[in-house]
């Protein structure tokens, strides 16, 4: 008589490992898993121990059954219950309580036995049911090998490496994966819709530490053993195929239990907008204390195949035991319910054989899950092929699978094709349904593998930045970072031969694909290598040509090698602003001093290159005191002096100003190249620094005049060389030309004004009088004609303003008693 045992406990108790050892200790045996992926994974383990010719793999889509096979790894649905074996093992027996698949597990629980031993694995919540239905069962419970602790809420951006983030919809999975890619470099994806091959490839991506994050649906909760330290829930509700509902505490525990494998402790928590897990549920998960299962799902397997209606009736028969309940219709029962309403199907099913065939067709798996009616129509078409032709036509199979043999499309399209090809792969495992079934099975498997590989590549391409993840992996796991960090003479930085960024100036530039949250981490890791490069970079800066330096006039920044290295601030005088280094944390003080000295030299050279004659004049020690005074004033005021107080300059001084190309005009004295673009923008930068004006308006020197506005800083405008004329401002050099021209025309007597005389300045009728006054002309308005006078009005007249020159004092004719010079004179006389 067979011995029946149950090995029960939470996740990470070593149940499966013990069961496999027990299985292979017998001469023959079968083990049933809830997932094709687990069946394949354990099949590979068994092959390594017993050899490929002795181990079989049976799932709904794949059958590998060597003639000498003695041990079988199967999905629970595909278990060959008709084969007598010494031991039978069923994994995750608590799935008897699953509304969709529970009846299959219950059938195996009640009817599937090994000759000598039968073992059930799963959660201890199934204990009361086992004791009721299998009174002779021997139950062993096992504690978890490591602890599982709740650590509350963690922001998505702060989740630690080796973490699985669990969501319950494809939309959420994709959105989180995009975020993790931006901030952490990439992630692996585990979803129920992935093919086993794609899922294995994604798991390998994570297990090999090519990525440190895993984004998954609840598909992660069933027997997938991975190196996960923390489980983070994004949500606590899911759509179960019929409705949105909250997760059961046992379901949360099943998923959270993936954290911490072997003796390594694990943690679980919440992230994003996930609601808080109650203390009661947390306590239940941490202590593995859940309400026991009171009822499991059952379906009658003593079927009457007289016709479809009697078949449906016997399938719906309730159990006599209160612990066994009939659940909502599963996929195969929905297909039958739909097809018995079809007149063509009912008219064909006139025998037990045809009804059995119909039921077998209804059990074709619905991998696409896009609607029960759509899948039922596929089942009907297969049934009609088998009834009318005895097999599924090869040309039809070829047509169907070739429609799926395309590798283009997005992730969802590829997953839909994979789901479809898995249906045809299932059909080709039926030897009596398809002629040359082995050939067509090989064809479907080839397409499935190509689609799976393409889907994996698409997931990696979309959700993994391979270069960044490699970089972070190297930086995270290497203690000798400088051993494989290299910096070229051009400043390109590589880690282990992989280009990661470049130094421009003294700023380390990472690719845009590396998120800002990772930048400080990477910089911290390679700072020592960068510090070694600094002396070389400083030496290059010191000896570089001035052409390699630039001034950003908007940001007030000096750049070298097109990278900002210094900020300009208000300095001791107009032409010498202070220079403050940027990104100087990695630069030693001695090198900072060398850089500042070179930048000051560049700025001095730049000033002298733009205003050569002015600085030559300043350097000339032989200038007269009057000229030195004018030059000093020009230097302090940025190259311009308005000339109200300077009409009495000597002819020699005026001649010297002209020699140095300093313009002495009717309105102002100003230095050379005053309105050339480079000179103009430099003066504007220096002036706004000196005056400490924030967000100044910059007028283009290419335009000769502007209308004034309330926001215009007239003091700044004047210092930049614009003549303010009421509603207009005019470029100074243009104003000088107009004044010279109009004064020359009105030198001897008043003249009639013509509009063309002020060209290219725009003419505004209401501003012409203030404009002419600002140009130092005296306009005479025409008199208005009285009623008695006739004829056209007199024209506007202009005449030159006569300026009274101040008399020069040749000598002092009289000194008052309290005059300082008289006091000095008396003091000196008294001493003698």
C-alpha positions, 0 to 999 in steps of 0.5 A: 500500500502506498505511503502518503506524505505531505511536506508543508511550510512557507516559501524557502523551506527546501521542500522541492529540494528534498522531494527531488532527492526522494524522487530520484532515490526510487527506480521510477517516479513522476513530479508535477509542477504548477508551471511549465517553467518549473517543470523544465527547470527541474527536468534539467536538474534531473537530466544532469543526475540521471542522464537524458535517456532516463528522464522525460518532460511532459507539458501541454506544449512539449513532450520529451519521452525517451523509450527508457524514461523512468522519471518524469517532470511534468505540469500538473495538468499534463501528468501521465496518470496512467503510467505506474510509477513508484513515487508521485509528487505534487508541488504547490498542493494548496492550489486546490483552492484556485478557482481556475485550476483548483479542480485539477490539483484536487483530482491529483490529490484524490486519485493520483498515487505512486506504488510506494509513496505519494508526496504533496508539497505546499503551504501549511494552510491546506492541512485541515483539508488533507486530514479530512480527505486523506485521513492516513496522510503523514504531515511534516511541517518545515520552518522557513530557513531565513526570516522575512521582515516588513520594512514599510515604504521606500521611494522607487528611486531609493529601492536597493539593488537586488530588488524585485518590484511587483505590479499587477498590470502590463501598463504598470510594469512598463511604466516602472521599468522605464523609470528604473532604466532612467535611474538605475540603468535597466531591469529584467521583466517577469510576466505570465505572458512571457514564454518560458524561453523569454522568462528564462532569458530575463531571469538569467539577465538578473541572476548574472547581475547584468541588472540589479532590479526585477519588475514582475507581476505575481508570476514571480510568486510561484517557485521562481528561485532568484537572488532577491533581497527585497520585494516591493509592492506597487499595488495590493489589488489585481484583476483575477480574470473576472473582477478587481480584488484585493490580494489575499494575505497568503498571496502577498506572503507567496510573493514576498517569500521570494525575498531571502533564499537559503539562509539569507534573510529577506525584506518586503515593503511597499513603494510608489502609491501602494496602500499600507499593509495592515499590521495584522497582515504583516504579522501573519506574513512574518510569522507564517500564520494564515487562516486555513483553507476550508474548501477546495475546488472540485469537478466530477471526473466520472463523465457521461459522453453520450452527447454534449448536453449529458457531458456538460451536466455531469461536469456540473455535478456537485460533490457530496463532500462539503469541503469540495465545491464547484467553482466558476466555469474554467476555460474548457467548460466555457468552451463546451458551454459555447459549443453546445449552443452551436447547431452544427456541433450538436448535430455532429456529436451523435456518439460517445467518440465524437463527444469525447473528441469535442471535450478534448478539443475544448481543453485546448489551452487559451494562451491568448486570453483575448475572449472565450468566444474567440478561443471557442471558435478555434476549438470548433474549427479543430473539432470539425477538421478532425471529424470531417478529415480525420486530422488537421490539414497541414496546409492550414497549419502551415498557413497559420504558423507562417502568419506568426513567423514575423519578428517585427513589432512591439513587445505586446505584438510579439507576446500575442504572436508567442501566445498564438504559436503556443496554441499550435505547438500544443496541437502538434503534440497530439500525434493522432491530430496532425500528420507528421506531428514531429515535423510540425512540432519542430516548426512551431518550436523554432518559431516560438524560440525565434519569437522568444529570443526577439522578445527578450532582445526587445525587452533588453533594448527597451528597458536596459541601457547595457552600457550604463548597467555594465558601468554601474555593475563594475563600479559597484562590485570592484574594490580596485576601481582605478585598476581598470579606469583609463583617461586618454590625452583627450579626456575620454574616460573608460572603465574596463575598456567601456567609454563612460564619459569625458572631461571637458575643462575640469567638468566630468561629462557623463552621457545623458542616458545616465540619470542624475541620481547615478552621477554622484555615485559614479563620480565618487567611484572615479574621483581618484582617477580624475585627480590623477588627470588634473595636473595634466589638464592644468598643464594643457590649460596653461599652455593652450592658445587664447583661442581655446577660451571663450566668454559666455556673455549671457551666463558670464562664464569663461569656458575652456575646451567648450566646457565652463570652468570659471564664473565672472563676478564684480571685480576691483575695476571695470576691465578686471572682474573677479574670476571664480573657478567652477568644479574646483573640488577635485583641484588642489589649491596650487593648481587653482592658483595656476588656473586663475593666473592663466584665466586672468592673463587670457582676460587681459589679452582679450581686452587688449586684443579688442581695444589695442589703442586704448590700452596702449594709451594707458601704458604710455607714461609720457602722456600729459596730466590732462590726457592721463585724467581723461584716460583714467576716467574712460577706464573707470567708466567702461570706455565712454565719457559724456562731454558736458564738462570737457569742452575746454580740452587743449588742442594737444590733448584732442590730437593725442585722443585722435592718435589713440583712435579715441573719438572726441565728439559733440556728445561724448568721448569714447574708445575705438570699435565701440559698436563692433559686435565682440567689443560691444558684448564684452562691454555689456558683460563687464558693465552689468557685472560692475553695476550688478544688474540682474537680467539686463536688456541687451540691445543689438548694436546692429540697429541704429535706434530704438523706442524707449520703454518703461522697463529700459534702464536708461543709465545702462543704455547711456553707458552702453553708448546710446543717446537718449532723446525722449521717446527714442534712443540713438546709437552714439556714433550715428548721433555724432554723424547727425549732429555734425551734418546738421551743425554744418548745414546751420553753421551760418544761419538757421535752415529749414529742417528736412526729414532726410537729414536724420536718416537712418534714424526713424522719423516720429513727428511728435518726437522730432523737437526732443530729438533735435535738442538732444543732437545739440541743435536749437529748433524753432517751431513755426508760428501758427497762422492767425485768422487774419494771416494767409498762406502755408505755415512756416517750416521748422527751422534749426540753428546751431547752439552757441556754447560759451567757453569758460575763460581760463584763469591765468593768475591769482590776482588776490588771495583772501586772508583765509585762503590756504595758499595765503596761510601757507605763504605766511607760514613760510615767511615766518619761518625765515 
